[in-house]
């Protein structure tokens, strides 16, 4: 019941993050991020669909405190990620699908490292999805992530329409949302969504790079508005709860959680209209 996002441009602001540094004291930052992705259909048949999604992200720590910035190399949008998504959907019978997803990226502080020196991160998953009725589907599978360390997690999918206008959308551990279709062009979500960022850094120019990594959960509201039959906008706002943070050596998080605001602009070509 949601429009497809074929081409997406996203801007995110998350202000008020405070870290304490051994030689500089407490410093306040705003995370700012730009993201772009396009989905390209490689295969689109009755039983098999394969989508390729090249994407790019750039992020910075914008200092809000006077004086020397201990991590100035992470300003100026030097944190960059070059990624590639590959999603496959295989129809096994009239009610059963195999859903396989993969994401590969090279993410690093480009003020300190070249792209060829950045290690490859990846996430791959596979799940079986069963459609019980027109309003109910569920699935389960497994996900493997390699970024800084290896993580293996179960995948749980559950989608249920309580009415023609409302429903629950769940894809754990990534996202859970209550959806309310206000009209054919307006959708409101109450959602929780994981946000993980891993960048390789090398402030000392050593043989082995270090890692900046954080795991957050965004809790809040999203409003999606379709503009005509080919474009749309989605505005999200809420609270970003930090679960773990690994910054540069000697930096301690004082206030890693706070507000987060995101603006998505997307294009929905006619050939993808109404499809998910």
N, C-alpha and C positions, 0 to 999 in steps of 0.2 A: 504493500500500500504506500510505499515511498518511491519517489522518482529516482532513477539511476543517476549517478554522478559520473559522467563519462570523462569530463575534463574538470579538475578541481584546482582552485587557487585558495590558499588559506593563510590567514594572519592570526597569530596568537600573542596576547600580552598576559603576563603573570607577574604583577608587581609585589614589592614588599618582602623579598627574600633576604634574610640576614645571615651572614656567616662571620665567624670570628677567626682572625688570623694571628699567629703567634707574634709577629713583629709589627702588625698594623692595627690590631683591635677589631672591633665589629664594623662590618661594611654592609651596606644595603644595595640590592640589585633588583632589576626587572628583567625577567626572561622575555625576550621577544623572538618570534619565530615566523619564518615564511616557508610555505610548503606548496609544491605543485605536483600533480600526477595526471597521467592520461591512461585510459584503458584501451587497448588495441585487441580486437578479436582475431585470434590466430585460427581457431576452428569454431564453427557455429553450425552444428548439425542437430538432427533430431535426438541423438543419444549422447553426443559429446560436445561440450563447449570448453574452449581454452582461451583465457584472457591474459594478455601480457600488459603489465603496468609499470613502465619506467617512471621514477619519481625523484625529486630533489628537495632537500630541506637545508635551510641555513638558519642558524640561531646565534644569539649573542647574550652575554651578561652585560646589561647596560648599567654602569655604576651610577648610583644616586648619592654617593657620599663624597664630600670634598677630600682632596689629598690623593696620595699615590694609590693606584689600583693594583693590589697584589696579583690579580689575574687579568691584567689588561689584554693579554693575548687572546682571551676568550671574548673580547669585545669586537666591534667592527664586523660582526657576522663571519668570524673566522671558523666557527664550528659548522661543519658542513657534512651532509650525508648524500651519497649518490646510490640510489637503490633501484631494485628491480623486483616486482611482484609477478608471480605466475599462479593463476587460479584455474583449477579444472573441475568440471562438473560432469559426471558420467551417470547416465540413467540406466539403472540395472533392471528395473521393471516399472510398472505404472505408478508405484508408490515409493520406490526405494532409489536413492541416489548415493553415489560416492563423491564426497567433496574433498578435494586436496588443494591445499594452499601452500605457498612458499614465498619467503621474502629474503632477499640478499642485499646487503649494503656494505659500503665502506664509509665509515663515519669517523672524522677526526678533526683535530685542531690544525687547520691548514696554515696557521701562522708559525707552527713548529714542525710540521711534517709534510712530506709530499704524499700524493694519493697512493703511489706504488708501495710506500712504507706502511700504510694503514692496513691492519688486519681485516679479514672478511668476517662480518657478522651474518648469521642466517637464522631463520625460523621456518620450520616445515611442520605441517600438520595434515592429518587425514581423519575423516569422520564419515560414518554412515548416517544418512538422513532419511527418516521414514515420514511420509505424509499420511497421517491417520484419517484426516478429513479435510474439507476445504478450509477449515479454520484452525487446524491443529497439526503441528509437525514437531518431531523431536529427533535428536541424533546424539551420538557419542563417538569419541575418538581419542587421539593422542597427539600431543604437540612436543616438539624438541626445539629448544632455543640454544644457540651458541653465540654469546656475546659477553666477553670477559670470563664467563664460566658456563658450563653446560647445565641446562635446566630442562627437566622432563615433567610435563603436566598433563592431566586429563583434560579433554575438551567436552563440554556439554552444550547442546543446542536445544532450545525450546522456544517455539513461537506459537502463540495462541491468540485468536481473535475473540474477544468477549462480545463484540457486536460489530456492526458494519463500520463503526467509527473508532473503536478502541481495541487495544491489544497489548500483549506482553511480548517483547523481543529479547531473547537471551542467547548470548554466545559467550560462555565463560571459558577462560578467565579474562576475556577482552571487554565484554560490554553487557549490560542489562538495562533495559529501558521500558517504561510505560509510554505507549503511543496513543495520542488522541488526535484523530483527523477532524479538524475544525470545519474544513470544507474540502473540495477536491483539490484545492491549491495550497491549503494551509495545514501544517502538522505541528503539534506541540509534543515534546518529549520531556519526561522526567527520567534522568539517566545517571548511571555510574559507568565510567569507562577508564580502563587502565592506560597510562601514558608512560612508556619506558624510553629512556634516552641513554645511549652509550657512545662515547667518543674517546678515541685513543689520543693521548697527549704525550708530549716529550719535552717538558720545560728545561731539562738539564742536558738534552742531546745525548742520552745514554743509548746503549745497544738495545735495551728492552723498554718499549714504551709503557707508560702508565695509563690509567683509565679514569675518565670522569663518567660516572654513571648515576642515574637517579631513577627511582620507580615511584610514580605518583598515581593517584586515583582522582579523576575529575567527577565531582558530584554537583548536579545542577540542572538547569533547564535549557532546552534547545528549541528554537522556532525555525521551521523550514517553510519558505514561501516560494512556490513556483512562479516564474515570470513568463507567461505565455506557454508555449509547448516545447521550448528548447533550452531554457535557462532557469536559474533560481539562486536563492540566497539562503544561508542558514546562519543564525546568530546563536551563540551559546555563552552562558555566563553561570558562574557558580564558584564552588570552593575546591581548590586543588590540594588534596591531602598527600603529603609526602610520606612514603613508607620507608625508603632507604635512600641514602645519598653517599656517594664516594666522590669527593672532590680532590683537589691537589693535596699533597702531603702537608700536614699541619693545620688544615682548615677544618673547623668544627661548625656544623649547622646550629644556628641559634633559632631561626625562624624559617624553616624550609617550606612551610605550608602557607597558603593564602588564596587570594582571589585569582581567577583565571577567566579571560574573555577571548572568544574565538569568532572570527568572521570567515565564512566559506562563500565563495562565488563559484558556481558550477555551470557547466554546459551539458545539456541532455539532447543529443541528436535525435531526430525523428525516428531513426532506425532502432533506437534503444527505448523509445517511449513506452512506459508502462511495464518494462521488463526489469527483473532483479537478478 
